[in-house]
Amino acid sequence: MPHELILGCMAKSLFNWTHRDVTDFLQQKGFSFFEGVDGVGQAWLNFHDNGEPNRMVEVKFTSAFYKSKTLKRMIRQSGIPEEEWMTWTGA
C-alpha cells in the first residue's frame, strides 16, 4: 500500500490521532485556540453567534498518538459526533 494511503487512513480510528490531527480538526470545525485558561494544556473554544463561549476542548500536547480514552474525552467536550471525527481524515 502506498505511504500516502497508509497515512490517510491512520487517523480514522480512536488510536491514531496526533496533536496536529486534533487541532486541525477543531480549527476546521470552528474552534479557536484560547490562551486565557489557567490549568489547561491548551484550550480550544467555539462561540455562539452572540460571542458567548459555547464549548471548550482541553488539548494537552503530546508528540505521540493520543490514547483512545483521551480522544473520547476530547470528542465529548467538543460536542461533535464521534462519526464526524472518524470520517474527517478520509474527506
C-alpha positions as CSV (number, residue, x, y, z in Angstrom):
1,M,0.0,0.0,0.0
2,P,1.5,3.4,-0.9
3,H,2.7,5.5,2.0
4,E,0.1,8.3,1.4
5,L,-2.8,5.8,1.7
6,I,-1.5,4.5,5.0
7,L,-1.2,8.0,6.4
8,G,-4.6,9.0,5.1
9,C,-6.2,6.0,6.9
10,M,-4.3,6.3,10.2
11,A,-6.5,8.9,12.0
12,K,-9.7,7.1,11.3
13,S,-9.5,5.0,14.5
14,L,-9.5,6.1,18.1
15,F,-5.9,5.1,18.4
16,N,-4.0,7.1,15.8
17,W,-4.8,10.8,16.4
18,T,-1.9,13.2,16.9
19,H,-1.9,16.7,18.4
20,R,-1.8,18.1,14.9
21,D,-4.8,16.0,13.8
22,V,-6.9,17.1,16.7
23,T,-6.1,20.8,16.4
24,D,-6.5,20.8,12.7
25,F,-9.9,19.1,13.1
26,L,-11.1,21.5,15.8
27,Q,-9.9,24.6,13.8
28,Q,-11.8,23.4,10.7
29,K,-14.9,22.9,12.9
30,G,-14.9,26.5,14.1
31,F,-12.8,26.2,17.3
32,S,-10.1,28.7,18.1
33,F,-7.0,28.4,20.4
34,F,-7.5,30.4,23.5
35,E,-4.6,31.2,25.9
36,G,-6.5,32.7,28.8
37,V,-7.5,29.5,30.7
38,D,-5.4,28.5,33.7
39,G,-4.6,24.9,34.5
40,V,-5.4,23.6,31.0
41,G,-2.8,22.4,28.4
42,Q,-4.4,24.2,25.5
43,A,-8.0,25.5,25.4
44,W,-9.8,25.3,22.1
45,L,-13.1,27.2,22.2
46,N,-16.0,27.8,19.9
47,F,-18.6,30.5,20.4
48,H,-22.3,31.2,19.9
49,D,-23.2,33.8,17.3
50,N,-23.6,36.4,20.1
51,G,-19.9,35.9,21.1
52,E,-20.6,33.9,24.3
53,P,-18.4,30.8,24.7
54,N,-20.1,27.6,23.7
55,R,-17.7,24.7,24.3
56,M,-14.2,24.2,25.4
57,V,-11.9,21.3,24.5
58,E,-8.8,20.7,26.6
59,V,-5.9,19.5,24.3
60,K,-2.7,18.6,26.0
61,F,0.4,18.5,23.8
62,T,1.9,15.1,23.0
63,S,4.4,14.0,20.5
64,A,2.8,10.5,20.3
65,F,-0.7,9.4,19.5
66,Y,-3.5,10.1,22.0
67,K,-4.8,7.2,23.9
68,S,-8.4,6.3,22.9
69,K,-9.7,7.3,26.3
70,T,-8.1,10.8,25.9
71,L,-9.5,11.2,22.4
72,K,-13.0,10.2,23.6
73,R,-12.8,12.9,26.3
74,M,-12.0,15.5,23.7
75,I,-14.8,14.2,21.5
76,R,-17.3,14.6,24.3
77,Q,-16.0,18.1,25.2
78,S,-16.4,19.2,21.6
79,G,-20.0,18.1,21.2
80,I,-19.2,16.9,17.7
81,P,-20.4,13.4,16.9
82,E,-17.7,10.7,17.0
83,E,-18.6,9.7,13.4
84,E,-17.5,13.2,12.2
85,W,-14.2,12.8,13.9
86,M,-13.7,9.3,12.4
87,T,-14.6,10.3,8.9
88,W,-12.8,13.7,8.9
89,T,-9.4,12.5,7.6
90,G,-11.0,10.4,4.9
91,A,-12.7,13.5,3.5
